[in-house]
Amino acid sequence: MNRLDQLFAQKQKNVLNIYFTAGYPALEDTGKIIQALEKAGADLIELGMPYSDPLADGPTIQQSGQQALKNGMTLPLLFEQVQAVREKTNIPLVLMGYFNQVMQYGEQRFIDKCVEVGIDGLILPDLPLYEYEQYYQEMVEKAGLGISFLITPQTTEARIKKVDELSRSFIYMVANSSITGAKGGITGKQLAYFERVNQLPLKNPRLIGFGISDHETFSTACRYANGAIIGSAFIRALAEGGNVEAATASFVRSIRGVGVSA
């Protein structure tokens, strides 16, 4: 049982998954932010592998990725940073990126390195279900890694069930048909989608992402799933400058509603 399995065995509601881009704002901030997130009360961390040609990322995450690349972030360096911080933290860590990065590194080599440094799961939005099932599922599962596939409001029931079959940790529920960082509250149409998915007999926990940015949207998402994922809003908080540990603590408190009326 890896750290993701342990998390969802122990906690079924209000799971807070925070995304940030490795190597941002500064190259050496990765470990500091991971430790600060754990101390502040995040439940798991989605660590972005900066990439020059992202598919679903909005401008905030794209800009953080571009800055991280300019800072000198590479996949080998990211693995080094994770290995160093893993000696100081036990929080589940999920790598989010694109399959081209995995192919360039070497698929088996990438999987082996994830296990070596203490990565618990993967999110690769451009990896087709068929390709994964045919070529990589055995490799990932043998390594004991979690993997999460995405569903959207347009995903058919049959595909949702297939995603549930192949996912190993949690299902990533994209809240709307948009890029990351969309602003605004959660609409009635989105709530209907959440309710529709809730009616399906799925084995995996579900986390809602895209457009979750504050205490209100986090709380709403948690009423319809096991938790939520926040990325762009956290990166904007980091971008304001200053001490990244202090910014992290303040942000997590705001999402959890500490000092905020529910």
C-alpha positions in Angstrom: 0.0 0.0 0.0 1.6 3.3 -1.1 1.1 6.7 0.5 -1.9 7.5 -1.8 -3.7 4.2 -0.8 -3.0 5.0 2.9 -4.4 8.6 2.5 -7.7 7.5 0.9 -8.0 4.6 3.4 -7.7 7.1 6.3 -9.6 10.1 4.8 -12.6 10.0 2.6 -13.7 13.6 2.7 -12.2 17.1 2.3 -9.0 15.9 0.7 -6.9 18.9 -0.4 -4.6 18.3 -3.3 -2.4 21.3 -4.1 -0.7 21.6 -7.5 2.4 23.6 -8.2 5.1 23.6 -10.8 8.5 22.2 -9.8 11.2 24.8 -10.0 8.9 27.7 -9.5 9.1 30.5 -8.4 12.8 29.8 -8.0 14.7 26.6 -9.0 15.4 25.5 -5.4 11.9 26.3 -4.0 10.5 22.8 -4.8 11.5 21.2 -1.6 10.6 24.2 0.5 7.1 24.3 -0.9 6.5 20.6 -0.5 7.5 20.8 3.2 5.4 23.9 3.8 2.3 22.4 2.2 2.6 19.3 4.4 3.1 21.5 7.5 0.1 23.7 6.5 -2.3 20.8 6.2 -2.4 19.8 2.5 -3.2 16.1 2.1 -1.3 15.4 -1.1 0.8 17.3 -3.7 0.5 17.3 -7.4 4.0 18.3 -8.7 4.0 19.7 -12.2 6.8 18.6 -14.6 7.4 21.9 -16.5 6.9 21.4 -20.2 7.1 23.6 -23.3 3.9 22.5 -24.9 1.2 21.8 -22.3 -2.3 20.8 -23.5 -4.8 21.7 -20.7 -2.9 24.3 -18.7 -4.2 27.8 -18.5 -2.0 30.9 -18.7 -1.0 30.9 -15.0 0.3 27.4 -15.0 1.9 27.9 -18.5 3.8 30.9 -17.3 5.0 29.1 -14.2 6.2 26.2 -16.4 8.0 28.6 -18.7 9.7 30.3 -15.7 10.7 27.0 -14.2 12.3 26.0 -17.5 14.1 29.3 -17.7 15.2 28.7 -14.1 16.9 25.5 -15.3 14.4 22.8 -14.2 14.8 19.5 -15.9 13.3 16.1 -15.2 16.6 14.7 -13.7 16.9 17.7 -11.4 13.2 17.3 -10.4 13.9 13.7 -9.4 16.9 14.8 -7.4 14.8 17.4 -5.6 12.1 14.9 -4.8 14.6 12.4 -3.5 16.1 15.0 -1.2 12.8 16.2 0.2 11.4 12.6 0.6 13.8 12.2 3.5 12.0 15.0 5.3 8.3 14.4 4.4 5.8 11.5 4.0 3.1 13.4 2.1 1.9 11.6 -1.0 3.5 13.1 -4.2 2.0 12.8 -7.6 3.8 13.8 -10.8 1.6 15.6 -13.4 3.0 16.1 -16.9 2.8 14.9 -20.4 3.6 11.5 -21.9 6.2 12.9 -24.3 8.3 13.8 -21.3 8.1 10.1 -20.2 8.9 8.8 -23.6 12.0 11.1 -23.9 13.2 9.9 -20.5 12.4 6.3 -21.3 9.2 4.7 -20.1 10.6 2.0 -17.9 13.5 4.2 -16.7 10.9 6.9 -15.7 8.8 4.4 -13.8 11.8 3.0 -12.0 13.1 6.5 -11.1 9.7 7.4 -9.7 9.8 4.4 -7.4 13.4 5.1 -6.4 12.8 8.7 -5.4 9.4 8.2 -3.7 6.8 9.3 -6.1 3.4 7.8 -5.4 1.3 8.5 -8.5 1.1 9.9 -12.0 -1.3 12.1 -14.0 -0.5 12.1 -17.7 -3.5 13.7 -19.5 -2.4 13.0 -23.0 -1.8 9.2 -22.4 -4.8 7.5 -24.2 -6.6 4.8 -22.2 -6.0 2.2 -25.0 -2.2 2.9 -25.1 -2.0 2.7 -21.4 -3.9 -0.5 -21.1 -2.0 -2.2 -24.0 1.6 -1.1 -23.2 2.0 0.5 -19.8 -0.6 -0.7 -17.3 1.4 -3.8 -16.2 4.6 -1.7 -15.9 2.9 0.9 -13.7 1.0 -1.5 -11.5 4.0 -3.8 -11.0 5.9 -0.7 -9.7 3.1 0.0 -7.2 2.4 3.5 -8.6 -1.0 5.1 -8.6 -2.3 6.6 -11.9 -5.2 8.9 -12.4 -7.2 9.5 -15.6 -9.4 12.5 -16.2 -13.1 12.7 -16.9 -15.1 15.8 -18.0 -18.8 16.8 -18.2 -18.8 15.4 -21.7 -17.3 12.0 -20.8 -19.8 9.2 -21.5 -20.8 6.7 -18.8 -19.1 3.9 -20.6 -15.8 5.8 -20.7 -16.1 6.9 -17.0 -16.4 3.2 -16.1 -13.3 2.5 -18.2 -11.4 5.3 -16.5 -12.5 3.9 -13.1 -11.2 0.4 -14.2 -7.8 1.7 -15.2 -7.2 4.4 -12.6 -5.3 3.3 -9.5 -5.6 5.9 -6.7 -8.2 8.5 -7.7 -10.2 9.8 -10.6 -9.5 13.4 -11.7 -12.9 15.0 -12.3 -12.4 18.1 -14.5 -15.1 20.5 -13.4 -15.7 22.2 -16.7 -14.7 22.1 -20.4 -12.0 24.7 -20.1 -8.3 25.1 -19.3 -7.0 25.3 -15.8 -7.4 28.6 -13.9 -11.0 29.4 -15.0 -12.6 31.8 -12.6 -16.1 32.0 -11.2 -18.3 29.9 -8.9 -19.5 26.4 -9.5 -22.6 26.5 -11.8 -25.8 24.4 -11.6 -24.7 22.6 -14.7 -21.5 21.5 -13.1 -23.4 20.4 -10.0 -25.6 18.2 -12.2 -22.5 16.6 -13.6 -21.1 16.0 -10.2 -24.4 14.4 -9.1 -24.5 12.2 -12.2 -21.0 10.9 -11.5 -22.0 10.3 -7.9 -24.7 7.9 -9.0 -22.3 5.6 -10.7 -20.8 2.6 -8.8 -17.2 3.6 -9.0 -14.4 2.0 -7.0 -12.0 4.9 -7.0 -12.1 8.1 -4.9 -12.8 11.3 -6.9 -11.1 14.7 -6.7 -12.5 17.7 -8.6 -10.2 20.1 -10.3 -10.2 23.1 -12.7 -11.7 26.3 -11.4 -11.4 25.4 -7.7 -9.7 28.5 -6.2 -11.0 29.4 -2.7 -12.7 28.2 0.4 -16.2 28.4 -1.1 -15.4 26.4 -4.3 -13.3 23.9 -2.4 -16.1 23.3 0.1 -18.7 22.9 -2.7 -16.5 20.4 -4.6 -16.0 18.4 -1.4 -19.7 17.9 -1.0 -19.8 16.1 -4.3 -16.4 14.2 -4.2 -13.7 13.1 -1.9 -11.9 16.3 -2.3 -10.5 18.9 -4.7 -7.4 20.0 -6.6 -6.2 23.6 -6.6 -3.4 24.8 -8.8 -3.6 28.1 -10.5 -4.8 30.0 -7.4 -1.9 28.6 -5.4 0.6 29.6 -8.2 -0.8 33.1 -8.2 -0.2 33.3 -4.4 3.4 32.2 -4.9 3.8 34.7 -7.7 3.1 37.6 -5.4 6.7 37.2 -4.1 8.1 37.1 -0.6 8.6 34.1 1.6 7.3 30.9 -0.1 6.7 29.1 3.2 4.6 32.0 4.6 2.7 32.3 1.3 2.0 28.6 1.4 0.8 28.6 4.9 -1.5 31.5 4.4 -3.0 30.0 1.2 -3.8 26.7 2.8 -5.4 28.4 5.8 -7.6 30.4 3.4 -8.7 27.2 1.5 -9.4 25.3 4.7 -11.4 28.2 6.0 -9.3 29.0 9.0 -10.4 32.4 10.1 -13.0 32.4 7.3 -16.7 32.0 8.0 -18.2 29.0 6.3 
